[in-house]
Protein backbone atom coordinates (compact mmCIF):
# COMPACT_ATOMS: atom_id res chain seq x y z
CA UNK A 1 0.00 0.00 0.00
CA UNK A 2 1.40 3.39 -1.00
CA UNK A 3 1.16 6.42 1.29
CA UNK A 4 -2.02 8.37 0.43
CA UNK A 5 -0.28 11.42 -1.12
CA UNK A 6 1.46 9.06 -3.54
CA UNK A 7 -1.74 7.35 -4.67
CA UNK A 8 -1.35 9.01 -8.10
CA UNK A 9 2.11 7.51 -8.61
CA UNK A 10 1.37 3.92 -9.75
CA UNK A 11 -0.42 4.94 -12.95
CA UNK A 12 2.27 7.51 -13.77
CA UNK A 13 5.05 4.96 -13.27
CA UNK A 14 3.72 2.33 -15.67
CA UNK A 15 5.25 0.08 -16.96
CA UNK A 16 7.20 0.16 -13.68
CA UNK A 17 5.44 -1.08 -10.59
CA UNK A 18 5.85 0.62 -7.20
CA UNK A 19 5.18 -1.14 -3.93
CA UNK A 20 5.97 -0.49 -0.30
CA UNK A 21 9.21 -1.97 0.99
CA UNK A 22 8.60 -5.09 3.05
CA UNK A 23 10.64 -7.52 5.14
CA UNK A 24 11.41 -9.68 2.11
CA UNK A 25 13.37 -6.84 0.47
CA UNK A 26 16.36 -6.89 2.82
CA UNK A 27 18.72 -8.72 0.45
CA UNK A 28 17.65 -6.64 -2.55
CA UNK A 29 18.10 -3.37 -0.64
CA UNK A 30 21.57 -4.43 0.50
CA UNK A 31 22.54 -5.37 -3.07
CA UNK A 32 21.10 -2.07 -4.35
CA UNK A 33 22.96 0.03 -1.79
CA UNK A 34 26.19 -1.88 -2.47
CA UNK A 35 25.80 -1.16 -6.19
CA UNK A 36 25.67 2.59 -5.51
CA UNK A 37 28.86 2.72 -3.44
CA UNK A 38 31.50 2.50 -6.14
CA UNK A 39 33.60 4.92 -4.09
CA UNK A 40 34.01 2.31 -1.35
CA UNK A 41 34.20 -0.69 -3.69
CA UNK A 42 37.21 0.77 -5.48
CA UNK A 43 39.38 0.77 -2.39
CA UNK A 44 42.21 -1.72 -2.06
CA UNK A 45 41.11 -2.71 1.44
CA UNK A 46 40.10 -6.24 2.35
CA UNK A 47 36.80 -7.07 0.54
CA UNK A 48 35.20 -8.34 3.76
CA UNK A 49 36.07 -5.05 5.48
CA UNK A 50 34.66 -3.07 2.54
CA UNK A 51 31.43 -5.11 2.61
CA UNK A 52 31.02 -4.49 6.34
CA UNK A 53 31.75 -0.78 5.86
CA UNK A 54 29.12 -0.53 3.11
CA UNK A 55 26.58 -2.38 5.28
CA UNK A 56 27.30 0.04 8.13
CA UNK A 57 26.88 3.03 5.79
CA UNK A 58 23.54 1.60 4.64
CA UNK A 59 22.35 1.36 8.26
CA UNK A 60 23.49 4.95 8.93
CA UNK A 61 21.66 6.18 5.83
CA UNK A 62 18.44 4.40 6.83
CA UNK A 63 18.65 5.77 10.39
CA UNK A 64 19.25 9.28 9.08
CA UNK A 65 16.25 9.09 6.78
CA UNK A 66 14.03 7.83 9.62
CA UNK A 67 15.11 10.80 11.77
CA UNK A 68 14.95 13.49 9.07
CA UNK A 69 11.89 12.18 7.19
CA UNK A 70 9.79 10.14 9.68
CA UNK A 71 6.73 10.10 7.41
CA UNK A 72 8.53 9.13 4.20
CA UNK A 73 7.30 6.37 1.92
CA UNK A 74 9.85 3.72 0.93
CA UNK A 75 8.99 2.18 -2.42
CA UNK A 76 10.59 -0.68 -4.33
CA UNK A 77 10.36 -0.24 -8.08
CA UNK A 78 9.93 -3.32 -10.23
CA UNK A 79 10.46 -3.77 -13.94
CA UNK A 80 9.27 -6.95 -15.64
CA UNK A 81 8.47 -8.44 -12.23
CA UNK A 82 11.95 -7.94 -10.76
CA UNK A 83 13.08 -5.19 -8.40
CA UNK A 84 15.26 -2.62 -10.14
CA UNK A 85 15.34 0.30 -7.71
CA UNK A 86 14.02 2.14 -4.72
CA UNK A 87 12.76 5.62 -4.01
CA UNK A 88 12.17 7.35 -0.72
CA UNK A 89 9.56 10.12 -0.94
CA UNK A 90 8.40 12.41 1.83
CA UNK A 91 5.06 14.18 1.40
CA UNK A 92 4.64 17.48 3.18
CA UNK A 93 2.02 20.24 2.91
CA UNK A 94 4.05 22.33 0.47
CA UNK A 95 6.06 19.72 -1.43
CA UNK A 96 6.90 16.18 -2.27
CA UNK A 97 10.53 15.53 -1.37
CA UNK A 98 12.51 12.93 -3.28
CA UNK A 99 14.75 11.90 -0.41
CA UNK A 100 16.59 9.23 -2.37
CA UNK A 101 16.52 7.38 -5.64
CA UNK A 102 18.68 4.34 -6.34
CA UNK A 103 18.73 2.02 -9.33
CA UNK A 104 20.58 -1.21 -9.90
CA UNK A 105 23.45 -0.74 -12.34
CA UNK A 106 21.62 -2.71 -15.05
CA UNK A 107 18.71 -0.23 -14.88
CA UNK A 108 20.90 2.87 -15.16
CA UNK A 109 21.41 4.71 -18.43
CA UNK A 110 18.19 3.36 -19.95
CA UNK A 111 15.81 6.21 -19.13
CA UNK A 112 14.40 4.52 -16.01
CA UNK A 113 15.54 7.35 -13.72
CA UNK A 114 14.07 9.99 -16.04
CA UNK A 115 10.81 8.05 -16.17
CA UNK A 116 10.64 7.91 -12.37
CA UNK A 117 11.36 11.62 -12.05
CA UNK A 118 8.70 12.51 -14.63
CA UNK A 119 6.20 10.35 -12.74
CA UNK A 120 7.05 12.16 -9.51
CA UNK A 121 6.72 15.50 -11.31
CA UNK A 122 3.30 14.44 -12.59
CA UNK A 123 2.21 13.36 -9.12
CA UNK A 124 3.41 16.65 -7.58
CA UNK A 125 1.63 18.60 -10.33
CA UNK A 126 -1.62 16.69 -9.76
CA UNK A 127 -1.38 17.48 -6.05
CA UNK A 128 -0.48 21.13 -6.67
CA UNK A 129 2.85 20.68 -4.86
CA UNK A 130 6.49 21.42 -5.54
CA UNK A 131 8.90 18.51 -6.00
CA UNK A 132 12.18 18.98 -4.16
CA UNK A 133 15.42 17.04 -3.94
CA UNK A 134 19.06 17.36 -3.06
CA UNK A 135 21.99 16.44 -5.30
CA UNK A 136 25.59 16.03 -4.18
CA UNK A 137 28.21 18.15 -5.94
CA UNK A 138 30.02 14.89 -6.65
CA UNK A 139 27.14 13.79 -8.90
CA UNK A 140 27.18 16.15 -11.91
CA UNK A 141 25.43 13.62 -14.15
CA UNK A 142 22.37 13.58 -11.89
CA UNK A 143 22.44 17.37 -11.65
CA UNK A 144 22.39 17.68 -15.45
CA UNK A 145 19.42 15.30 -15.59
CA UNK A 146 17.52 17.30 -12.98
CA UNK A 147 18.18 20.55 -14.80
CA UNK A 148 17.10 18.99 -18.12
CA UNK A 149 13.83 17.93 -16.46
CA UNK A 150 13.07 21.46 -15.27
CA UNK A 151 14.45 21.47 -11.73
CA UNK A 152 16.01 24.72 -10.57
CA UNK A 153 18.61 25.27 -7.88
CA UNK A 154 17.06 26.89 -4.82
CA UNK A 155 20.16 26.83 -2.60
CA UNK A 156 23.56 25.20 -2.25
CA UNK A 157 26.04 24.44 0.46
CA UNK A 158 29.49 22.84 0.58
CA UNK A 159 28.10 19.34 -0.06
CA UNK A 160 24.98 19.62 -2.19
CA UNK A 161 22.42 21.66 -4.07
CA UNK A 162 18.79 21.86 -3.12
CA UNK A 163 16.64 21.73 -6.23
CA UNK A 164 12.97 22.37 -6.82
CA UNK A 165 10.53 21.56 -9.60
CA UNK A 166 7.33 23.49 -10.04
CA UNK A 167 5.11 22.83 -13.02
CA UNK A 168 4.35 26.57 -13.05
CA UNK A 169 7.99 27.66 -13.07
CA UNK A 170 8.86 24.99 -15.62
CA UNK A 171 6.12 26.19 -17.95
CA UNK A 172 7.29 29.79 -17.45
CA UNK A 173 10.86 28.75 -18.25
CA UNK A 174 9.71 27.03 -21.46
CA UNK A 175 7.72 30.10 -22.49
CA UNK A 176 10.79 32.26 -21.93
CA UNK A 177 12.82 30.03 -24.27
CA UNK A 178 10.27 30.01 -27.09
RADAHU-V54323 format. One record per helix or strand of 3 or more residues. SS is the DSSP state (H for helix, E for strand). FROM is the first residue (numbers start at 0). TO is the last residue. If there is no record, write none. Layout:
BEGIN
ss=[SS/SS]
from=[FROM/FROM]
to=[TO/TO]
END
This chain:
BEGIN
ss=[H/H/E/H/H/H/E/E/E/H/H/E/H/E/E/H]
from=[3/8/16/22/37/46/72/81/94/104/111/129/139/151/159/166]
to=[5/12/19/35/40/67/78/90/102/106/126/135/147/155/164/176]
END
